[in-house]
Amino acid sequence: MRRHPECGTAARPDLPLVSPRVAQEAVRWLVELGSDDADDEVRDAWRRWRAADLEHERAWQRIETMDARMRGLSAAPAVAAISSPVMSRRQALRTLAAIGGTGALLWLGQETPAWQKATADWHTAIGERQDLVLADGSRLFLNTDSAVDVAIDAVQRRVQLRRGEILVETVPDLFGRPFVVETDEGRIRPIGTRFVVRRYDDAVRVAVLDGAVEVLPAWSPTLSRVDAGQRLDFHARAAMASVPVEPGTGAWREGLIFAAGTLGEFIAELSRYRRGLLRCDDAVASLRLSGVFPLADIDRVLATLQQTLPVRIDYRSRYWVVVAPR
C-alpha cells in the first residue's frame, strides 16, 4: 500500500480527543488515500475535509502522532502507543498498519484491508458483489468489501471469512466432510442451511435464513444453536442470546438494501457500498424511514431521500457526501 501524502509533521500527544464519528471519518480517508487508485480528486477532497472543521484536523493529527510513535518501536511499546479511547483496538491496529511505516506494516499487515484483500483467495471491492460455486457444489456470495479463503479437500470444507460479509448455501456432501465457516472470533458449522455471516470490528453476526447453524466462540466451550429466522452475535469469549432476523437480511445478494429504522442507521449501512466518505448529519440522523432501495446507483438512492425527507444531499466532492438538514 502506498503511504499517504503530507503526513510528515507529528502532532502533540496531548491533543483533545475527537468524537468516534469523526475518528471513523479519518480512518475512512486513510483507506481512500492508501488505495492504489487514489487520485488528485481524492486528495483534494481529503484536504477540504481537514480544513472544514477543527475536529477533523485534530483527528488527522492524532493519526500523524500515532505514525511518529510507531517508527522504530518494537511490538510491545507499539501496542501501548495505540491504546486510544477514540477507536477500538482492532480499528487502531488497522490504522497503524496503514500508516506506521515499513516495520509496522510488516508487524500489523494482516490487519489492514489492503493486506486482507491482496492475500485472500477471493475478495470484492467497495460496491462490488461476487457469486461463487465451490468445488463441493455449495454456493458462496460475497458482499461489498469482503475477503475469504476457501479450502476444500479430502477431509474438510472450510471458508475463512477475513473481512466483510458472505451468504452461504450449503449442499449435502457425499463424503461426509464437515462444512465450517471460520473467523478470528470463532467457528460456525451449518446444518444443511442458508445463512449470512458478517464481521464487525470485534464481533461476528450470524443470521440463519434456512436450516440451522452451530456457533462455537474461539475461547469458549459453549456451543450455541441458531435456527431459521434467528440471528446471533458472538465474540471470541461468548455468544449473545439469539433474536429474530432483521427484515432484508441478505437482500444485498439481489442488489437491494432495506431501510427499517433511522436515517443515520441507513446511511451508515449505505456507506459500505460507496467509495469515499458518506455520512449523516446528527441533526437529521433520528428521522425514521422504511423502504427498499437498489444498490446499483447509490447517488440515485440519495436523490430519492432528498425528495422524500426534509434533507439535502451536500456533495462536497465526489468522495465526500453529507446528508444534512434542508
SULGI-V59146 format. One record per helix or strand. SS is the DSSP state (hx for helix, st for strand). FROM is the first residue (numbers start at 1). LEN is the number of residues. If there is no record, write none. Layout:
ss=<SS,SS>
from=<FROM,FROM>
len=<LEN,LEN>
//
This chain:
ss=<hx,hx,hx,hx,hx,hx,hx,st,st,st,st,st,st,st,st,st,st,st,st,st,hx,st,hx,st,st,hx,st,st>
from=<20,40,54,75,89,101,113,122,130,139,147,157,165,179,186,204,223,230,239,243,251,256,263,277,288,298,311,320>
len=<15,13,17,7,11,11,7,2,4,4,6,7,5,5,14,14,5,5,1,2,4,7,11,4,7,11,7,6>
//
